[in-house]
Amino acid sequence: MAALRIVPFSYIARNLWVRRVTTLLTAGGMGLVVYVFATVLMMSEGIRATLVATGQPDNVMVLRKGAGAEINSGITRDQAGVIESLPQIAMDGNGNRLVSTEPVVLNTLPKRANGKPSNVTVRGTSAIGMALRPQVQLFAGRMFRPGTSEIITGKAVARGFAGAGLGETMRFAGRDWLVVGVFDAGRSGFDSEVWGDSEQMMQAFRRRAYSSVVFKLTDPAAFDQVRQSLDEDPRLTLEAKREAIFYAEQSEALATFIRLLGLALSIIFSIGAVVGAMITMFAAVASRIGEIGTLRALGFRRTAVLSAFLSESLLLSLVGGIMGLAAAALMQTVNISTVNFQTFSELAFQFTLTPRIAAQSIGFALAMGLVGGFVPAWRAARMKIIDCLRQA
């Protein structure tokens, strides 16, 4: 008898199958909570991944000191000239320095679906600016011609805003702008931008200063030297950041807000799921008092009964977790947009499921099962053999 210590797994699984309707309903409730939990994490990860993918590790972005975003920054032409003379800037095959001076403004444009206005980032750049972002590729039309009122739009803008499609005309800054190309930025933040000639954007928006200067380093390890040069130059009040780090910082506020709000909702919803699991397990204990007595009479100890009912609750929660995670995985096919807290412009992104999020979601489901099943399992383990057999 002493060898009978563990209740067979087949017995645990069979009990869930016998009560399959109740099992499905309880697992479904847990699955809904896991679905909310997973989609919130996927949304936060999608925003972070979108903005991190926007920056290149060997690019440097220079802004005014204290500017949290490009729209708040200002760099004069003289300051831009000093930056362009840095010896650490790389060159292309034609001997052109890979540096781009860019004005960035917010512009309100009507949505294609309902005509409601929303902010869109408009960037003045050049062919060199596009070369600095290898993830940006034209897939329809052509590049805008310098010195003209031609623009190219990211695929999210072309899809979501009126007049932003290939061959259409957008009106802003007192001009009509012809869309001559649509680009795919590889699911980065540039998909939500409109690009045009830098000098034309300066004139149209009556800007006297650039928003940022972006350049490519000859050697990524030279960044500290560049930053020191800019900090020590008395003519400049500018700050240099690696482009990848700059865009990663842009994602923090929004991603953190969504994650905290979603986790708070998930915890509130999980209370109901835990109560549901607890009721289910209490009902299982009440209907199997005779079985509990028989197990104890056969030599199974209290710990074996406790682990059996607790394992049943955990298996129930695992089923719910898998259901919720499978439903959340389907969200990866959905395109969504929101307002970036840093720039107040619309940002398109996709839900992103990672192995870490999958593990956290299953862990959250198991935690609900553990909390909901412990008290009923403890009650089952504390029952006396004689009382169980008497009620059988």
C-alpha positions in Angstrom: 0.0 0.0 0.0 2.8 2.4 0.8 3.8 2.3 -2.9 0.6 3.9 -4.0 1.5 7.5 -3.8 0.5 9.2 -7.0 -3.0 9.1 -8.6 -2.7 8.1 -12.3 -2.9 10.9 -14.8 -5.5 9.0 -16.8 -7.9 9.1 -13.8 -7.5 12.9 -13.6 -8.1 13.4 -17.4 -11.1 11.0 -17.3 -12.8 13.0 -14.7 -12.5 16.2 -16.8 -13.9 14.3 -19.8 -16.9 12.9 -17.8 -17.8 16.5 -16.9 -16.9 17.8 -20.4 -19.7 20.4 -20.6 -18.7 22.0 -17.3 -15.0 21.6 -18.2 -15.6 23.4 -21.5 -17.5 26.3 -19.9 -14.9 26.8 -17.2 -12.0 26.5 -19.6 -13.8 28.9 -21.9 -14.0 31.5 -19.2 -10.3 31.1 -18.4 -9.6 31.2 -22.1 -11.3 34.6 -22.5 -9.1 36.0 -19.7 -6.0 34.6 -21.3 -7.1 36.0 -24.6 -7.3 39.5 -23.1 -4.0 39.0 -21.3 -2.2 37.8 -24.4 -3.6 40.4 -26.8 -2.6 43.2 -24.5 1.0 41.9 -24.4 0.9 41.4 -28.1 -0.3 45.0 -28.7 2.5 46.4 -26.5 5.1 44.2 -28.2 3.7 45.2 -31.6 4.2 48.9 -30.9 7.6 48.3 -29.5 8.7 46.1 -32.5 7.3 48.6 -35.0 9.3 51.6 -33.6 12.4 49.6 -32.8 12.4 48.4 -36.5 12.3 52.0 -37.5 15.9 52.8 -36.5 19.2 51.5 -37.9 22.0 50.5 -35.5 24.7 52.4 -37.5 22.6 55.6 -38.0 22.8 58.6 -35.7 19.9 61.0 -35.1 20.7 64.6 -33.9 18.0 66.7 -32.3 17.9 69.8 -30.1 18.8 69.1 -26.5 15.7 68.3 -24.4 13.5 67.5 -27.5 11.6 64.3 -26.8 10.5 64.0 -30.5 11.4 65.3 -33.9 8.4 67.6 -34.0 9.7 69.4 -30.9 13.2 69.8 -32.2 14.9 72.6 -34.2 18.3 72.6 -35.9 19.4 75.7 -37.8 21.1 75.5 -41.2 24.4 76.6 -39.7 24.2 73.8 -37.1 23.3 71.3 -39.8 26.4 72.4 -41.7 28.6 71.7 -38.7 27.1 68.2 -38.4 27.6 67.5 -42.1 31.3 68.2 -41.8 31.9 65.5 -39.2 34.6 63.1 -40.4 32.8 60.0 -39.0 30.0 60.3 -41.6 30.0 57.5 -44.2 29.9 58.0 -48.0 28.1 56.1 -50.7 29.7 54.7 -53.9 29.4 58.1 -55.6 31.3 60.0 -52.9 28.1 61.5 -51.4 28.0 61.9 -47.6 25.2 59.8 -46.2 23.6 62.6 -44.2 20.0 63.9 -44.4 18.6 67.1 -43.0 14.9 66.6 -42.4 12.0 68.8 -41.3 9.2 66.8 -39.6 5.7 68.2 -39.1 2.3 67.0 -38.1 -0.5 67.4 -40.6 -4.2 66.7 -40.1 -5.6 64.6 -42.9 -9.1 62.9 -43.4 -9.4 59.2 -42.9 -10.4 57.2 -46.1 -13.1 55.2 -44.3 -15.1 57.9 -42.5 -13.5 61.3 -43.4 -12.6 62.0 -39.7 -9.3 63.9 -39.3 -6.2 62.4 -37.8 -2.6 63.5 -37.4 0.0 62.2 -39.9 3.7 62.7 -39.8 5.0 64.5 -42.9 8.8 64.2 -43.4 11.0 66.2 -45.7 13.9 64.1 -47.0 15.8 63.1 -50.1 17.2 60.1 -52.0 20.0 60.0 -49.5 17.5 60.0 -46.6 15.8 56.9 -48.2 19.2 55.3 -48.7 19.8 55.7 -44.9 16.7 53.5 -44.3 17.3 50.2 -46.2 14.0 48.8 -44.9 12.1 51.3 -46.9 11.4 50.1 -50.4 9.1 51.5 -53.1 6.6 48.8 -54.3 4.4 51.1 -56.4 5.2 54.2 -58.5 8.5 56.0 -58.3 10.6 58.3 -56.1 9.6 62.0 -55.9 11.6 64.5 -57.9 13.6 67.1 -55.9 12.2 70.6 -56.2 8.7 69.5 -57.0 5.4 69.0 -55.1 5.6 65.3 -55.4 5.3 63.0 -52.4 5.5 59.3 -51.6 3.4 57.7 -48.9 3.8 54.7 -46.5 1.5 51.8 -47.2 -0.4 52.4 -43.9 -1.1 56.0 -44.9 -2.0 55.1 -48.5 -4.5 52.5 -47.2 -6.0 54.6 -44.5 -6.1 58.2 -45.6 -8.1 60.0 -48.4 -6.0 61.1 -51.3 -2.9 59.2 -50.2 -3.0 56.4 -52.8 -0.8 56.2 -55.9 -1.8 58.9 -58.5 -4.1 60.7 -56.0 -3.6 64.3 -54.7 -3.4 65.5 -51.2 -3.8 69.1 -50.1 -1.9 70.5 -47.2 0.4 73.5 -46.4 -1.5 75.5 -49.0 -0.5 73.2 -51.9 -1.7 70.2 -53.9 0.8 67.3 -53.6 0.8 64.5 -56.1 1.4 61.0 -54.8 3.9 59.4 -57.2 4.9 56.4 -55.1 3.9 54.1 -52.2 6.6 52.5 -50.1 6.8 49.5 -47.7 8.9 50.2 -44.7 8.9 46.6 -43.4 6.3 47.2 -40.6 8.3 50.0 -39.2 7.0 53.5 -38.1 7.8 54.9 -41.5 4.8 53.1 -42.9 2.7 55.8 -41.2 4.5 58.7 -42.8 4.3 61.0 -45.9 7.7 61.8 -47.5 8.5 64.7 -49.8 11.4 66.9 -50.8 13.1 68.5 -47.8 13.4 72.0 -49.2 9.9 72.0 -50.6 8.6 71.0 -47.2 10.6 73.8 -45.5 9.1 76.3 -47.9 5.5 75.0 -47.7 5.4 74.8 -43.9 7.4 78.1 -43.6 10.1 76.4 -41.5 13.5 78.0 -40.9 15.0 75.1 -39.1 15.2 71.4 -39.6 13.8 69.0 -37.1 16.6 66.4 -37.2 19.8 65.5 -39.0 20.3 61.8 -39.7 23.6 60.3 -40.8 25.3 56.9 -41.2 28.6 56.2 -39.3 31.6 54.8 -41.1 32.0 52.6 -38.0 29.2 52.1 -35.4 31.9 52.1 -32.7 32.6 55.8 -33.5 29.3 57.0 -31.9 30.8 58.0 -28.6 33.4 60.1 -30.4 30.7 61.8 -32.5 28.6 62.5 -29.4 31.5 64.0 -27.6 32.4 66.2 -30.5 28.8 67.6 -30.6 28.7 68.1 -26.8 31.9 70.0 -26.8 31.1 72.3 -29.7 30.0 75.7 -28.2 28.0 76.5 -31.4 25.7 73.6 -30.8 23.0 72.8 -28.3 22.2 69.5 -29.8 22.0 65.9 -28.7 23.1 62.8 -30.6 21.4 59.4 -30.2 21.7 56.1 -32.0 18.6 56.0 -34.3 17.6 52.5 -33.0 17.7 53.7 -29.3 15.8 56.9 -30.2 12.9 55.0 -31.7 12.9 52.4 -28.9 12.5 55.3 -26.4 9.6 56.6 -28.5 7.7 53.3 -27.9 8.1 53.2 -24.1 5.3 55.6 -22.9 2.6 54.1 -25.1 3.6 50.5 -24.7 3.9 50.8 -21.0 0.5 52.5 -20.7 -1.2 49.8 -22.8 0.6 47.0 -20.9 -0.4 48.4 -17.4 -4.0 49.1 -18.4 -4.4 45.6 -20.0 -2.8 43.9 -17.0 -5.2 45.7 -14.6 -8.2 44.5 -16.7 -6.8 41.0 -16.9 -6.4 40.8 -13.1 -10.0 42.0 -12.6 -11.4 39.5 -15.1 -9.2 36.7 -13.7 -11.1 37.0 -10.4 -14.2 35.8 -12.1 -12.3 33.0 -13.8 -10.8 31.9 -10.5 -14.2 31.8 -8.8 -15.5 29.8 -11.8 -12.7 27.3 -11.4 -13.2 27.1 -7.7 -16.9 26.4 -8.1 -16.2 23.7 -10.7 -13.7 22.0 -8.4 -15.9 22.2 -5.3 -18.7 20.5 -7.4 -16.2 17.9 -8.5 -15.2 17.2 -4.9 -18.9 17.0 -3.8 -19.8 14.5 -6.5 -16.8 12.2 -5.8 -16.8 11.9 -2.1 -17.1 8.1 -2.4 -14.2 8.0 -4.8 -12.1 10.0 -2.4 -12.9 7.6 0.4 -12.0 4.6 -1.9 -8.7 6.2 -2.9 -7.8 6.8 0.8 -8.9 3.2 1.7 -6.6 1.9 -1.1 -3.6 3.5 0.5 -3.4 6.9 -1.2 -2.3 9.5 1.2 -3.7 13.0 1.7 -1.0 14.5 -0.4 -1.8 12.2 -3.3 -5.5 13.3 -3.2 -4.4 16.9 -2.9 -2.1 16.7 -5.9 -4.8 14.8 -7.9 -7.4 17.5 -7.5 -4.9 20.3 -7.9 -3.6 18.6 -11.1 -7.1 18.4 -12.3 -7.6 22.1 -11.8 -4.2 22.9 -13.5 -5.1 20.7 -16.5 -8.4 22.5 -16.7 -6.6 25.9 -16.7 -4.1 24.6 -19.3 -6.9 23.8 -21.7 -8.3 27.3 -21.1 -4.9 28.8 -21.6 -4.3 27.0 -24.9 -7.8 28.1 -26.1 -7.2 31.7 -25.2 -3.7 31.7 -26.7 -4.9 30.2 -30.0 -7.6 32.9 -30.3 -5.0 35.6 -29.5 -2.6 34.2 -32.2 -5.3 35.0 -34.8 -4.9 38.7 -34.0 -1.6 38.7 -35.8 -3.5 39.1 -39.0 -5.1 42.3 -37.9 -3.8 45.7 -38.8 -4.5 48.4 -36.2 -3.5 52.0 -35.6 -3.3 54.2 -32.5 -1.9 57.6 -31.5 1.7 57.7 -30.4 2.0 59.6 -27.1 5.4 61.1 -28.1 4.5 62.5 -31.5 0.6 62.7 -31.3 0.5 61.2 -34.8 -1.1 58.0 -36.0 1.0 54.9 -35.8 0.0 51.7 -37.6 1.2 48.3 -36.2 0.4 44.7 -35.9 -0.1 42.4 -32.9 3.1 40.4 -32.3 3.2 37.1 -30.6 6.5 36.0 -29.2 7.5 32.8 -27.3 7.9 34.9 -24.1 4.3 36.1 -24.4 3.1 32.6 -25.1 4.9 31.3 -22.0 3.6 34.2 -19.9 0.0 33.6 -21.0 0.1 29.9 -20.2 1.8 30.7 -16.9 -1.0 33.2 -16.1 -3.6 30.5 -16.9 -1.9 27.9 -14.6 -1.7 30.5 -11.9 -5.5 31.0 -12.1 -5.9 27.2 -12.0 -3.7 26.9 -8.9 -5.5 29.6 -7.0 -8.9 28.4 -8.0 -8.2 24.7 -7.3 -6.2 24.8 -4.1 -9.0 25.3 -1.6 -11.2 22.5 -3.1 -8.2 20.2 -3.3 -7.3 20.9 0.3 -10.9 20.2 1.4 -10.8 16.9 -0.5 -7.5 15.9 1.0 -8.7 16.7 4.6 -11.7 14.4 4.4 -11.7 11.4 6.7 -12.0 7.9 5.1 -15.0 6.8 7.3 -17.0 10.0 6.5 -16.4 9.6 2.8 -17.5 6.0 2.7 -20.5 6.7 4.9 -21.7 9.4 2.4 -21.0 7.2 -0.7 
